[in-house]
Amino acid sequence: MEACLQEAGDDAAFIAKALGHIARAKGMTQLSNDTGLGRESLYKALSGDGNPSFATILKVTAALGIQLHAQPMRVN
């Protein structure tokens, strides 16, 4: 996921799609149970074509055991 965040730049769909791949590998039914979000909603939001809210991203990352963090950008 870290590599995807670095590669994505400002492409939010790329990040959502990467989360979708991780989510499907872990199991969407379990993720749905853990987040309280519907499976179909999760599939759509994490497809790369969806536009998930930041709240959805936070719920999904927490349920997957992924921690987001910020650091200053390098300026050249």
Biopython code that builds the backbone (N, CA, C, O; Angstrom):
import numpy as np
from Bio.PDB.StructureBuilder import StructureBuilder

atoms = [
    (1, "MET", "N", (0.825, -1.177, 0.000)),
    (1, "MET", "CA", (0.000, 0.000, 0.000)),
    (1, "MET", "C", (0.875, 1.249, 0.000)),
    (1, "MET", "O", (0.553, 2.240, -0.655)),
    (2, "GLU", "N", (1.976, 1.197, 0.732)),
    (2, "GLU", "CA", (2.880, 2.352, 0.788)),
    (2, "GLU", "C", (3.379, 2.709, -0.607)),
    (2, "GLU", "O", (3.421, 3.883, -0.976)),
    (3, "ALA", "N", (3.755, 1.699, -1.377)),
    (3, "ALA", "CA", (4.237, 1.942, -2.742)),
    (3, "ALA", "C", (3.131, 2.549, -3.602)),
    (3, "ALA", "O", (3.395, 3.431, -4.419)),
    (4, "CYS", "N", (1.907, 2.088, -3.425)),
    (4, "CYS", "CA", (0.778, 2.644, -4.187)),
    (4, "CYS", "C", (0.547, 4.106, -3.835)),
    (4, "CYS", "O", (0.287, 4.923, -4.718)),
    (5, "LEU", "N", (0.640, 4.439, -2.562)),
    (5, "LEU", "CA", (0.457, 5.829, -2.149)),
    (5, "LEU", "C", (1.518, 6.724, -2.774)),
    (5, "LEU", "O", (1.226, 7.844, -3.193)),
    (6, "GLN", "N", (2.745, 6.230, -2.835)),
    (6, "GLN", "CA", (3.818, 7.025, -3.425)),
    (6, "GLN", "C", (3.662, 7.150, -4.932)),
    (6, "GLN", "O", (3.926, 8.210, -5.500)),
    (7, "GLU", "N", (3.236, 6.079, -5.580)),
    (7, "GLU", "CA", (3.105, 6.075, -7.030)),
    (7, "GLU", "C", (1.876, 6.856, -7.506)),
    (7, "GLU", "O", (1.893, 7.428, -8.595)),
    (8, "ALA", "N", (0.829, 6.882, -6.710)),
    (8, "ALA", "CA", (-0.453, 7.451, -7.131)),
    (8, "ALA", "C", (-0.410, 8.947, -7.368)),
    (8, "ALA", "O", (-1.154, 9.461, -8.204)),
    (9, "GLY", "N", (0.436, 9.645, -6.659)),
    (9, "GLY", "CA", (0.426, 11.100, -6.770)),
    (9, "GLY", "C", (-0.915, 11.628, -6.303)),
    (9, "GLY", "O", (-1.305, 11.398, -5.158)),
    (10, "ASP", "N", (-1.627, 12.331, -7.170)),
    (10, "ASP", "CA", (-2.944, 12.858, -6.794)),
    (10, "ASP", "C", (-4.085, 12.048, -7.406)),
    (10, "ASP", "O", (-5.211, 12.537, -7.491)),
    (11, "ASP", "N", (-3.807, 10.821, -7.831)),
    (11, "ASP", "CA", (-4.813, 9.947, -8.444)),
    (11, "ASP", "C", (-5.547, 9.148, -7.371)),
    (11, "ASP", "O", (-5.125, 8.052, -7.002)),
    (12, "ALA", "N", (-6.643, 9.704, -6.879)),
    (12, "ALA", "CA", (-7.416, 9.063, -5.811)),
    (12, "ALA", "C", (-7.984, 7.716, -6.249)),
    (12, "ALA", "O", (-8.086, 6.799, -5.434)),
    (13, "ALA", "N", (-8.353, 7.585, -7.521)),
    (13, "ALA", "CA", (-8.909, 6.329, -8.019)),
    (13, "ALA", "C", (-7.880, 5.209, -7.939)),
    (13, "ALA", "O", (-8.230, 4.062, -7.662)),
    (14, "PHE", "N", (-6.615, 5.536, -8.179)),
    (14, "PHE", "CA", (-5.547, 4.545, -8.088)),
    (14, "PHE", "C", (-5.451, 3.999, -6.667)),
    (14, "PHE", "O", (-5.294, 2.795, -6.466)),
    (15, "ILE", "N", (-5.546, 4.885, -5.693)),
    (15, "ILE", "CA", (-5.468, 4.485, -4.288)),
    (15, "ILE", "C", (-6.685, 3.647, -3.911)),
    (15, "ILE", "O", (-6.549, 2.620, -3.247)),
    (16, "ALA", "N", (-7.867, 4.076, -4.328)),
    (16, "ALA", "CA", (-9.088, 3.322, -4.026)),
    (16, "ALA", "C", (-9.020, 1.929, -4.641)),
    (16, "ALA", "O", (-9.407, 0.946, -4.008)),
    (17, "LYS", "N", (-8.533, 1.845, -5.864)),
    (17, "LYS", "CA", (-8.429, 0.543, -6.534)),
    (17, "LYS", "C", (-7.421, -0.361, -5.824)),
    (17, "LYS", "O", (-7.656, -1.560, -5.679)),
    (18, "ALA", "N", (-6.316, 0.205, -5.389)),
    (18, "ALA", "CA", (-5.323, -0.582, -4.637)),
    (18, "ALA", "C", (-5.940, -1.109, -3.342)),
    (18, "ALA", "O", (-5.731, -2.268, -2.984)),
    (19, "LEU", "N", (-6.696, -0.270, -2.642)),
    (19, "LEU", "CA", (-7.389, -0.731, -1.436)),
    (19, "LEU", "C", (-8.384, -1.835, -1.782)),
    (19, "LEU", "O", (-8.559, -2.782, -1.015)),
    (20, "GLY", "N", (-9.032, -1.713, -2.933)),
    (20, "GLY", "CA", (-9.972, -2.741, -3.378)),
    (20, "GLY", "C", (-9.300, -4.083, -3.582)),
    (20, "GLY", "O", (-9.864, -5.118, -3.225)),
    (21, "HIS", "N", (-8.106, -4.085, -4.148)),
    (21, "HIS", "CA", (-7.355, -5.334, -4.335)),
    (21, "HIS", "C", (-7.029, -5.969, -2.985)),
    (21, "HIS", "O", (-7.187, -7.177, -2.808)),
    (22, "ILE", "N", (-6.583, -5.168, -2.052)),
    (22, "ILE", "CA", (-6.258, -5.668, -0.717)),
    (22, "ILE", "C", (-7.518, -6.190, -0.040)),
    (22, "ILE", "O", (-7.504, -7.252, 0.583)),
    (23, "ALA", "N", (-8.609, -5.434, -0.167)),
    (23, "ALA", "CA", (-9.874, -5.820, 0.456)),
    (23, "ALA", "C", (-10.374, -7.153, -0.084)),
    (23, "ALA", "O", (-10.811, -8.008, 0.686)),
    (24, "ARG", "N", (-10.314, -7.338, -1.404)),
    (24, "ARG", "CA", (-10.771, -8.611, -1.976)),
    (24, "ARG", "C", (-9.890, -9.765, -1.529)),
    (24, "ARG", "O", (-10.386, -10.872, -1.316)),
    (25, "ALA", "N", (-8.601, -9.527, -1.383)),
    (25, "ALA", "CA", (-7.697, -10.582, -0.910)),
    (25, "ALA", "C", (-8.018, -10.978, 0.534)),
    (25, "ALA", "O", (-7.893, -12.146, 0.904)),
    (26, "LYS", "N", (-8.428, -10.010, 1.340)),
    (26, "LYS", "CA", (-8.762, -10.287, 2.744)),
    (26, "LYS", "C", (-10.171, -10.844, 2.892)),
    (26, "LYS", "O", (-10.456, -11.569, 3.845)),
    (27, "GLY", "N", (-11.059, -10.504, 1.948)),
    (27, "GLY", "CA", (-12.441, -10.990, 1.992)),
    (27, "GLY", "C", (-13.430, -9.853, 2.199)),
    (27, "GLY", "O", (-13.460, -9.220, 3.255)),
    (28, "MET", "N", (-14.236, -9.607, 1.177)),
    (28, "MET", "CA", (-15.178, -8.490, 1.227)),
    (28, "MET", "C", (-16.289, -8.714, 2.246)),
    (28, "MET", "O", (-16.779, -7.755, 2.842)),
    (29, "THR", "N", (-16.693, -9.959, 2.455)),
    (29, "THR", "CA", (-17.748, -10.212, 3.431)),
    (29, "THR", "C", (-17.273, -9.818, 4.822)),
    (29, "THR", "O", (-17.997, -9.163, 5.571)),
    (30, "GLN", "N", (-16.069, -10.215, 5.160)),
    (30, "GLN", "CA", (-15.531, -9.855, 6.478)),
    (30, "GLN", "C", (-15.334, -8.350, 6.586)),
    (30, "GLN", "O", (-15.617, -7.756, 7.627)),
    (31, "LEU", "N", (-14.850, -7.734, 5.516)),
    (31, "LEU", "CA", (-14.657, -6.289, 5.525)),
    (31, "LEU", "C", (-15.995, -5.572, 5.708)),
    (31, "LEU", "O", (-16.079, -4.580, 6.432)),
    (32, "SER", "N", (-17.026, -6.073, 5.056)),
    (32, "SER", "CA", (-18.360, -5.500, 5.211)),
    (32, "SER", "C", (-18.815, -5.586, 6.663)),
    (32, "SER", "O", (-19.347, -4.622, 7.214)),
    (33, "ASN", "N", (-18.605, -6.730, 7.267)),
    (33, "ASN", "CA", (-18.970, -6.902, 8.682)),
    (33, "ASN", "C", (-18.168, -5.965, 9.581)),
    (33, "ASN", "O", (-18.719, -5.367, 10.505)),
    (34, "ASP", "N", (-16.889, -5.839, 9.314)),
    (34, "ASP", "CA", (-16.004, -5.027, 10.158)),
    (34, "ASP", "C", (-16.260, -3.526, 10.027)),
    (34, "ASP", "O", (-16.069, -2.773, 10.981)),
    (35, "THR", "N", (-16.691, -3.099, 8.842)),
    (35, "THR", "CA", (-16.894, -1.663, 8.617)),
    (35, "THR", "C", (-18.343, -1.220, 8.777)),
    (35, "THR", "O", (-18.617, -0.039, 8.986)),
    (36, "GLY", "N", (-19.262, -2.164, 8.680)),
    (36, "GLY", "CA", (-20.674, -1.811, 8.711)),
    (36, "GLY", "C", (-21.180, -1.287, 7.372)),
    (36, "GLY", "O", (-22.292, -0.769, 7.281)),
    (37, "LEU", "N", (-20.365, -1.423, 6.344)),
    (37, "LEU", "CA", (-20.731, -0.976, 5.001)),
    (37, "LEU", "C", (-21.141, -2.180, 4.165)),
    (37, "LEU", "O", (-20.605, -3.273, 4.350)),
    (38, "GLY", "N", (-22.081, -1.994, 3.251)),
    (38, "GLY", "CA", (-22.546, -3.087, 2.399)),
    (38, "GLY", "C", (-21.477, -3.560, 1.435)),
    (38, "GLY", "O", (-20.648, -2.774, 0.974)),
    (39, "ARG", "N", (-21.501, -4.858, 1.131)),
    (39, "ARG", "CA", (-20.519, -5.427, 0.201)),
    (39, "ARG", "C", (-20.564, -4.734, -1.153)),
    (39, "ARG", "O", (-19.521, -4.390, -1.709)),
    (40, "GLU", "N", (-21.761, -4.528, -1.687)),
    (40, "GLU", "CA", (-21.871, -3.893, -3.002)),
    (40, "GLU", "C", (-21.330, -2.468, -2.967)),
    (40, "GLU", "O", (-20.684, -2.021, -3.915)),
    (41, "SER", "N", (-21.593, -1.760, -1.876)),
    (41, "SER", "CA", (-21.066, -0.398, -1.725)),
    (41, "SER", "C", (-19.549, -0.414, -1.698)),
    (41, "SER", "O", (-18.900, 0.446, -2.293)),
    (42, "LEU", "N", (-18.989, -1.392, -1.008)),
    (42, "LEU", "CA", (-17.535, -1.515, -0.933)),
    (42, "LEU", "C", (-16.940, -1.823, -2.305)),
    (42, "LEU", "O", (-15.951, -1.214, -2.711)),
    (43, "TYR", "N", (-17.551, -2.776, -3.016)),
    (43, "TYR", "CA", (-17.051, -3.105, -4.356)),
    (43, "TYR", "C", (-17.050, -1.871, -5.241)),
    (43, "TYR", "O", (-16.072, -1.606, -5.940)),
    (44, "LYS", "N", (-18.144, -1.112, -5.214)),
    (44, "LYS", "CA", (-18.239, 0.080, -6.055)),
    (44, "LYS", "C", (-17.228, 1.138, -5.632)),
    (44, "LYS", "O", (-16.517, 1.692, -6.470)),
    (45, "ALA", "N", (-17.165, 1.419, -4.328)),
    (45, "ALA", "CA", (-16.279, 2.470, -3.830)),
    (45, "ALA", "C", (-14.813, 2.160, -4.103)),
    (45, "ALA", "O", (-14.025, 3.069, -4.363)),
    (46, "LEU", "N", (-14.442, 0.880, -4.046)),
    (46, "LEU", "CA", (-13.038, 0.490, -4.166)),
    (46, "LEU", "C", (-12.698, -0.078, -5.546)),
    (46, "LEU", "O", (-11.716, -0.804, -5.701)),
    (47, "SER", "N", (-13.508, 0.255, -6.533)),
    (47, "SER", "CA", (-13.301, -0.283, -7.882)),
    (47, "SER", "C", (-12.309, 0.527, -8.707)),
    (47, "SER", "O", (-11.776, 0.034, -9.701)),
    (48, "GLY", "N", (-12.064, 1.744, -8.306)),
    (48, "GLY", "CA", (-11.273, 2.634, -9.144)),
    (48, "GLY", "C", (-12.183, 3.571, -9.919)),
    (48, "GLY", "O", (-11.760, 4.650, -10.333)),
    (49, "ASP", "N", (-13.442, 3.159, -10.119)),
    (49, "ASP", "CA", (-14.435, 4.010, -10.767)),
    (49, "ASP", "C", (-15.309, 4.714, -9.732)),
    (49, "ASP", "O", (-15.999, 5.684, -10.048)),
    (50, "GLY", "N", (-15.274, 4.220, -8.498)),
    (50, "GLY", "CA", (-16.065, 4.821, -7.430)),
    (50, "GLY", "C", (-15.396, 6.082, -6.908)),
    (50, "GLY", "O", (-14.283, 6.428, -7.303)),
    (51, "ASN", "N", (-16.093, 6.750, -6.023)),
    (51, "ASN", "CA", (-15.564, 7.960, -5.409)),
    (51, "ASN", "C", (-15.847, 7.878, -3.906)),
    (51, "ASN", "O", (-16.735, 8.563, -3.396)),
    (52, "PRO", "N", (-15.081, 7.030, -3.198)),
    (52, "PRO", "CA", (-15.383, 6.824, -1.779)),
    (52, "PRO", "C", (-15.121, 8.076, -0.947)),
    (52, "PRO", "O", (-14.211, 8.856, -1.228)),
    (53, "SER", "N", (-15.932, 8.243, 0.067)),
    (53, "SER", "CA", (-15.697, 9.352, 0.997)),
    (53, "SER", "C", (-14.448, 9.046, 1.818)),
    (53, "SER", "O", (-14.010, 7.899, 1.907)),
    (54, "PHE", "N", (-13.895, 10.080, 2.404)),
    (54, "PHE", "CA", (-12.723, 9.868, 3.251)),
    (54, "PHE", "C", (-13.101, 9.011, 4.453)),
    (54, "PHE", "O", (-12.279, 8.232, 4.937)),
    (55, "ALA", "N", (-14.327, 9.144, 4.938)),
    (55, "ALA", "CA", (-14.800, 8.317, 6.053)),
    (55, "ALA", "C", (-14.771, 6.836, 5.669)),
    (55, "ALA", "O", (-14.396, 5.989, 6.480)),
    (56, "THR", "N", (-15.166, 6.529, 4.438)),
    (56, "THR", "CA", (-15.124, 5.142, 3.966)),
    (56, "THR", "C", (-13.692, 4.649, 3.909)),
    (56, "THR", "O", (-13.402, 3.534, 4.343)),
    (57, "ILE", "N", (-12.793, 5.465, 3.379)),
    (57, "ILE", "CA", (-11.379, 5.086, 3.316)),
    (57, "ILE", "C", (-10.836, 4.809, 4.715)),
    (57, "ILE", "O", (-10.116, 3.832, 4.922)),
    (58, "LEU", "N", (-11.177, 5.660, 5.668)),
    (58, "LEU", "CA", (-10.702, 5.460, 7.040)),
    (58, "LEU", "C", (-11.260, 4.173, 7.649)),
    (58, "LEU", "O", (-10.532, 3.452, 8.331)),
    (59, "LYS", "N", (-12.530, 3.878, 7.416)),
    (59, "LYS", "CA", (-13.123, 2.638, 7.932)),
    (59, "LYS", "C", (-12.453, 1.420, 7.310)),
    (59, "LYS", "O", (-12.136, 0.453, 8.003)),
    (60, "VAL", "N", (-12.240, 1.474, 6.004)),
    (60, "VAL", "CA", (-11.636, 0.343, 5.296)),
    (60, "VAL", "C", (-10.197, 0.127, 5.750)),
    (60, "VAL", "O", (-9.807, -1.004, 6.041)),
    (61, "THR", "N", (-9.411, 1.186, 5.813)),
    (61, "THR", "CA", (-8.012, 1.015, 6.220)),
    (61, "THR", "C", (-7.928, 0.489, 7.650)),
    (61, "THR", "O", (-7.093, -0.367, 7.942)),
    (62, "ALA", "N", (-8.772, 0.985, 8.535)),
    (62, "ALA", "CA", (-8.762, 0.496, 9.922)),
    (62, "ALA", "C", (-9.127, -0.985, 9.965)),
    (62, "ALA", "O", (-8.485, -1.761, 10.672)),
    (63, "ALA", "N", (-10.146, -1.378, 9.218)),
    (63, "ALA", "CA", (-10.574, -2.777, 9.206)),
    (63, "ALA", "C", (-9.511, -3.693, 8.598)),
    (63, "ALA", "O", (-9.409, -4.863, 8.967)),
    (64, "LEU", "N", (-8.730, -3.163, 7.677)),
    (64, "LEU", "CA", (-7.662, -3.951, 7.049)),
    (64, "LEU", "C", (-6.361, -3.925, 7.854)),
    (64, "LEU", "O", (-5.398, -4.611, 7.513)),
    (65, "GLY", "N", (-6.345, -3.137, 8.913)),
    (65, "GLY", "CA", (-5.135, -3.043, 9.723)),
    (65, "GLY", "C", (-4.065, -2.176, 9.087)),
    (65, "GLY", "O", (-2.875, -2.349, 9.348)),
    (66, "ILE", "N", (-4.497, -1.236, 8.243)),
    (66, "ILE", "CA", (-3.576, -0.321, 7.569)),
    (66, "ILE", "C", (-3.657, 1.030, 8.251)),
    (66, "ILE", "O", (-4.743, 1.566, 8.471)),
    (67, "GLN", "N", (-2.510, 1.566, 8.579)),
    (67, "GLN", "CA", (-2.459, 2.871, 9.225)),
    (67, "GLN", "C", (-1.945, 3.907, 8.230)),
    (67, "GLN", "O", (-0.878, 3.742, 7.640)),
    (68, "LEU", "N", (-2.711, 4.969, 8.053)),
    (68, "LEU", "CA", (-2.266, 6.072, 7.204)),
    (68, "LEU", "C", (-1.490, 7.054, 8.060)),
    (68, "LEU", "O", (-1.823, 7.268, 9.226)),
    (69, "HIS", "N", (-0.467, 7.646, 7.492)),
    (69, "HIS", "CA", (0.288, 8.656, 8.232)),
    (69, "HIS", "C", (0.794, 9.699, 7.258)),
    (69, "HIS", "O", (0.889, 9.456, 6.055)),
    (70, "ALA", "N", (1.111, 10.844, 7.789)),
    (70, "ALA", "CA", (1.570, 11.963, 6.960)),
    (70, "ALA", "C", (3.028, 12.288, 7.276)),
    (70, "ALA", "O", (3.502, 12.106, 8.397)),
    (71, "GLN", "N", (3.702, 12.763, 6.273)),
    (71, "GLN", "CA", (5.059, 13.251, 6.458)),
    (71, "GLN", "C", (5.287, 14.376, 5.474)),
    (71, "GLN", "O", (4.645, 14.416, 4.424)),
    (72, "PRO", "N", (6.184, 15.287, 5.788)),
    (72, "PRO", "CA", (6.433, 16.408, 4.876)),
    (72, "PRO", "C", (6.946, 15.917, 3.518)),
    (72, "PRO", "O", (7.707, 14.953, 3.431)),
    (73, "MET", "N", (6.512, 16.600, 2.478)),
    (73, "MET", "CA", (6.989, 16.280, 1.135)),
    (73, "MET", "C", (8.379, 16.851, 0.941)),
    (73, "MET", "O", (8.730, 17.888, 1.504)),
    (74, "ARG", "N", (9.161, 16.158, 0.136)),
    (74, "ARG", "CA", (10.477, 16.680, -0.230)),
    (74, "ARG", "C", (10.293, 17.683, -1.347)),
    (74, "ARG", "O", (9.639, 17.393, -2.348)),
    (75, "VAL", "N", (10.862, 18.853, -1.180)),
    (75, "VAL", "CA", (10.787, 19.889, -2.194)),
    (75, "VAL", "C", (12.146, 20.005, -2.843)),
    (75, "VAL", "O", (13.159, 20.172, -2.164)),
    (76, "ASN", "N", (12.163, 19.915, -4.166)),
    (76, "ASN", "CA", (13.432, 20.004, -4.894)),
    (76, "ASN", "C", (13.626, 21.382, -5.438)),
    (76, "ASN", "O", (14.639, 21.654, -6.083)),
]
sb = StructureBuilder()
sb.init_structure("model")
sb.init_model(0)
sb.init_chain("A")
sb.init_seg("    ")
for serial, (resi, resn, name, xyz) in enumerate(atoms, 1):
    if name == "N":
        sb.init_residue(resn, " ", resi, " ")
    sb.init_atom(name, np.array(xyz, "f"), 0.0, 1.0, " ", f" {name:<3s}", serial, name[0])
structure = sb.get_structure()
